[in-house]
C-alpha cells in the first residue's frame, strides 16, 4: 500500500461522517485526534500519553462504551501534563453524534497496513490528507491553500539551510515549513543539525493540524498558536533568517487598527501589516518570499508608504506575477522576493507568468515544470544576485530601475505583454488599463472608509448600519 492509497482510504472515511453533518475541514480535525493516537502507537511514542487513554484503550472498548470513553479521553488528553499533547487536544470538540460512526472510523483506521505507511513516511500521508482537503472546493480550504508546486519553487529558489531560523508568520497547516524541512534534509543528507522553524497560526483548529504536521515530519522549533499582527504575540517571535509565507488577504473591519502599534504605517489591510511584520522581523541580510495580492503593488495611501519603506529598508530584487486560477478566491497574486539590506533597492526584476498562459484549475493543473522558465531566469543565487538578462518588450523578464519606479509613483503593478487570448491586443490593453484604474480607485475609497471608521466613537461604530 503506497501513500496515495492510504490517503484515498482515509479520505474515503469522510463519507461515514456525512450523516453526522460534519464538513470536510471538520472531518480532518476530527481525524487528527484519532490519527495522533494511532500513529503514536505505531512509532512507539506513547510514553507521554496517560496510561489508560491510548489507542489500544479506545480500540478495545466495548461497542456500547466506546463513544462515552472517547469523549472522556479527549478531555483527559486536553489537560494532560505534556505540552505537545495538551496543544493537539486543546479545547477538543468532537462533532461525532453517533457511536456507530466512531466505531467504524476506529475499525477502518486499524485495518490500514501501518507497517508500510511507516516506511513511506507518516508525515507524507498526513500532508497528502491536508492537500486533498484543500483540493475539495466544498471544504472551503482551497482559497487559503498554497499550491505545492509554487511552494516547492519558492523553497528551491530561497535555499533555506539547517543553520538558519525559518519563519512562516501565517503558517496555516505548515506547507512552507514542511517543504523547507524536506529540502534541507535532501541538501544536507540528514547529516546537519535540524533546522529551527517558527510557525505562527491564529485559528486553533488549523494550529492543531500544523502541530500534528510538524510532529510527523520530526520538525524542531516553535509552533505558536497566536496572531503575528498582535503586539503581544509578535513579541514572542524571534528574528528570522528566512521568511516563507502566504499571509491572509483582506481588511480588518469593525473599527480600530490592527494590534501592531509598533509598525511604521498604520493600516487596516492585513497584507500590508504582514508585509511590514516580515521585513522588520528579518535579520540583517535575511531573505523573504511572500505571496501578496495585486493591490499591494499599486494601492495608494498606506500601501504607497509601505512600498517606499520596503524599497528603502530592503532589496526588493524580484517580483513574480502569478497566473490566474491557482487560488480558488478570485484574486490575482504575486510573489515578492527581497532581502533585508539598508542600502535599499536599486533595481526590481519582474517576471510575468500571467499573460498569455492557460487559466489553471482542475482541467489544467499547475505543475512544478510550469515554473522552470522563471527558475532559470531567477538564477541560482537565493539573494537575486545571479547574472540576469532583460528579455525586452516581447519577453517575460524585465528590469526596472528605482528611478523608473519613482517616476511611476511607486506603482509596481507593471505589465508589458499584450493578452492575445480574447479579442484584439489593443482592446485588451485598454480593458486592462481601465480595470487597474478602477481597482486603484476602489482601494483608495476602501482605505479612506477604514480611516473614517477609526475616527468614530466606539458606540457609533457598534451601531452603524
N, C-alpha and C positions, 0 to 999 in steps of 0.2 A: 504494500500500500504506500503510494507516494504522497507528497504534500497536497497536491491538488485533490486527490481522492479524499483525504481526511477533511480538508476544508469544505468540500462538497457535502460530505456526510454530516459534518457539524452544522453547516448552513441549512441543510435539509431538515434539521431538527426544529427549525423555527416554525415549520408547518404544524408541529404538535401544539404550538402555543397560540395559534390563531383563535381558537375557541376561548382562550383566556383574555383575548383583546390586547395582546402585547405587540407593540410595534417592533420593527426591525432593530432600531437602536436600543430599545429597552431589552430586546432579546439578547443582544451582545453583552450588555451589562449583566443580565441575569446569568448568562452562560459563564461570565468571568468568575463569578463566585464558585461555580461547580468545577470549572477547569483548573482554578488555582488549587483546590483541594486535591483533585485527581493528579495533576502534574507534580505537586509536592510529593505525593506518594511515589510516583514513577521515578523521580530523580533522587529520592531518599533525603528530602529536606523537610521532614515533618517535625523535627525536634522542637521548633518554636510554636507549633500548633498545639493548643491544650489537649492533653490526653482525653480521650472520650469524645472528641469533636473533630476527628479526622475523616478522610474519605471513607475508610472501611467502616467507620461507625455509622455514617449516613447510609452507605450502600447496604449495610447489614440490618437495617431497621425493618421490622415487620411492616407490611403494607399499610395497616391501619394506624401506625405510629410514626411513619417516616415524615409526613407532612408537618406535624407539630414539632418533631425533632429538628427539622431543617430550619424552621423559623427561630427556634431557641438557639440553634447552632450559630446562626447569623448574628444574633445579639451577643453571644459569648465571644465570638471572634472579633466583633467590632469594639470590644472593650478589653481585649487581652493585653498583656504587657508588651509584646513585641510591636515596635512602632510600624514596621512594614505591614504586618498582618492587620494591625489596627486600621491602617490607612486604606488597605484594599477593601476592608469590610466596614468602612466608616459610614454611619447612618444607613445601614442596609435596608432596602425596601424591596422585598420580593414581591413581584407582581403576579406570581402564580396563584391561581384561585382554586385549582383542582388537584387533589392528591394524585390522581392518575397521570397528570401532566408531568409532575415531578418524578414519579416512579419510572415513567417512560424515558425521560431525559437521563436519569442516573443509569438505567439499564443500557441505553444506547451508547452512552459515553464509555461504559465499562466494556462494551463489545469491540471498541476500536483497538487495532493492533498497535498498542503504545510502544512496544519494543522498536518497531520500525520507525515510528514517529520520533523516538529519542535519537535515533541515528540520523534522521533527516534534519532534526532541529525543531524543538518545541516553539522557539521564538518565531521561526518562519511560518509555522502553522497558524499561530495567533495573528501575526501580521497579515497573512492571507485572509483570515476571517475579517479583520478590520477593513481591508481593501474591498472585500466582497460587500460589506455593509455599505461602504461609500458608493459602490457602483450601482446600488439599487436606488433609483430615484425616490421610491416610497419611503426610504429610510430618512430622507432629509439631510443626510450627512454629505452628499456629493458636492454641494456647493462650497464646503469647507475643506474637502479632502484634496490635498495637492497631488496631482498625478505623479506616480512613481517615476516615469521616465524623466520628468522635469527635475525631481529631487535628485535622481542619480546624476544628471548632467551638472546641476549646481554643485553637488559634492565633489564630483570629479574635477571640476574647474577650480574649486576653492582649496582642494588638497589639505583637509584637516589632518593633524598629526597627534600622536599619543601624548606629546608633551604640552599640548595646548588645552585651554579651557574653552569648551564649545557650548554655546548657549542658543536656546530657542525660547524667547520670551512669550511665545504664544504656541506652545508645543503641541496642542491637540493630543492625539494618541501617540505622538513621538516619531512620526515618519522620518523627519530630517535627521534626528539623532540616531535612529536605528541604522539608516543608510550610512551615516558618517562612521558609526561603530564598525559596520561591515567593511567599509572602505579601508579604515585604519588597520583592521585585522588582516586584510589581504596584503596591504602595503608593507606591514611590519612582520608578517609571518607569525603573528601571535607572540613575538619574542619581547616586545617592549612592554612597559607598564601600561595598564588600561588607561584610556583617556578619561578626563574628568568632564562629565556632562552636567549642564544646568538646564533643566526644563521647567517651565512655569505654565500652569494651566488653571484657568479660572473655574470652569464647570466641574463640579465634584465627580459626576459620573464619568466624564471624559478623563479626568485626572486618574480615576481608578484604572481605566484602560491604559493610560500612559504608564502608570507604575507597574502594571502587570506586564506590559510590553518590555519595559526596562529589565525587570527581573528575569524574564525568559531569555533575553539576549545577554544576560550576565553583564549589564552595563553598570558602571560605578558613577556616582555623582549625587546631585541634589535634584529631586523631582518635587517641586514645590506646588502645593495647592494654594494658589494666590493669584493676584492681579498685578501684572507688571505696570499698569497705569495707576496703581495706588502707591502713594508715597511710603506707606508702612511696608508693603510687600517689596517694593523696589529696593528698599534699603537692605533687604536680605539677599539681593542678587549681586554676586561679585563681578568685577570687570571681566570681560571676555577677550580671548584672542581671536575667536571666530564666532560670528553670529549667522545662523542659517534659519530663515523663518518666513512664514506666510501669515502675517497678522490679520486679525479680523478687520473687515471694512465696515464703514458706516459712521454715524454720528451719535454722540451721547445726547440723549434727549431728556426732557423733564426738568430743565433748568439746572444751572450750576455747571462749573467746569469739571473736567476730569481731575482725579485726586493728586496729580503730579504737579505741585506748585513749584517744584524745582526746575521744570522745563523752561527754556528761554522764551518760548512762544505759546501763549495760552490758546487753546483751540478745543472745540467740541468734536473735532474729527479724530476718530480712533487711529486711522492710518498715519496721520501727521504726528500724533502723540507717540505712537510706537516708533516711528522713524527717528524722532528725537531721542527717545529712550535708547535706541540702538546705537546711534553714532556717539552719544555721550557716554555710553557704557562700554565702548571699545577701549582696550588698552592702546597706548601709542603704537602705531604700526599694525594694529589689529585690522581684520578684514571682515566684510559682511556681504551677504547676498540676501536681498529682501524682495519679496513679491508685493507689488503695490498696484492699485488701480490707476487708470489713466489720469484721474483727477489730481493725483499727487504731482503730476508733471506740469499741469497748467493752471490750476485754480489760483485765484488771487488771495488778497488779504493774508491770513496766517500761512497759507500754502506758499506764497511767494517768499515770505520771511524765512520759513523753514528751508526752502530750497537754497536761499542765499547762505544761510547758516551752514547747511550741508556742504555747499561748494567751498566755503571758507575754511571749515574745520577738517574736511576730508578730501581725498582724491576720488571723485566720482568718475571712474575711468570708463565704465561700460553700462549701457542700458540695452536690455533685450526686450523688444516689443513682441509679446507673446501672441500666438494666433487665437482667433475666436474659438469658442466652443470647448475649451479644456476645463472650464468650471461650469457647473450647472446654472449658477446665478448668471444673469445676463450682464456681465461686467467684463470690460476689456482690461487686460493686466500687463504688467511689465516686471522685469527683474532688474533691480539696481545693484550693481557691484561697486563697492567702494572700500577704501582703506582710510584709517584714521591717520591723517597727515596734516599737521598745522600749516604746511606750505599751501594747502588748498588745491583746487582743481585747475589744471592748465588746459586740458582737452577732454572732451567727452566723446566716446565712440558709441554709435547707435547701430544696433543690428535689427533690421526689420524682418521678423519671421511671420508677420501678419498679412502683408499684402500678397495677393495672387497665390494664396495657398488654400487647400480644402478647409472647410469647416469641420473641425474634429468632433467626433461623437462615437456612438456605438458602431456605426457603419464604417467610419474612418477613424480607428483608434490612434491615439498619439503614441508613437514609438520612440525609443531612445535613438534610433537611426535618424529620425527627423531632425535631431539636434546636431548631427555630425558636422554640417557646414558651419554652424555657429561655433562649435567647439574648436574647429580648425582655425577660424578667424580670430577667436579669442586668444589662442596660443597657450603654451604650457606654463607660463608664469601666473600663479594664482593672484598676484597683485596687479595684473593687467599690463605688465611692462614688456611683454614679448613684442618683437617686431610685427607691425600690422600694416595692412595695405588698404587705403581708401579705394573702394570699388567704384566710385563715381555715381552719377545720377541713375544709371541702369543697374547698379549693384545693390546688395543688401547691407553692406557695412560701410559706414561713413564717419568721418571725423569732424567734430565741431569745436572750435577754439572757445575759450572763455569769453573772449571779446565778442564773438558771434552770438553766444548765448546771452550776453548782456544786451546786445542790440535787439534781441528778441524779447527783452524784458523778462528774462529768466524763464521763458516758456520752453520746456524740454519735450513737449509733445510734437516732435519733428517727424514728418513723413515726407517722402520724396517719390516713392514708387506709385504709379498710377494703377488703380484697380482695373483689371481687364475682364472681370467675370460677368458684369452686367452693364449693358449699355455702352455708351462711348466713354473713353477715358476722360474727356473734358467734362462730361456731365457728372461723372463720379467724383472728379476732383472738386467740382463746385459743391456737390452734396456733402462731401467730407468737410469742406471748409465751413459750410453752414452748420453742420452738426457740431463741430468743435466750438463755434461761436456760441451756439445755443447752450452747450454744456457749461461753458465758462460763465455765461450769464446766469444760468440756474444755480450753479455752485456759489456764485457771488451772492445771490439772493438768499440762499440757504445759510451761508455764513453770517450775513447781516441779521437774519432772523434769529439765529442762535445767540448772537451778541445782544440782541434786544431782549430775548428771554432772560439772559443772565442778569440784566439790569432790573427786571421786575421783582417786586417784593414776593417772598415765598408764597403768601396766601393767594396772590393773583396768579402765580404760576400753577398752583394746585387746582384753581377753579377756572382756568382759561378754557374756552370751548375747543 
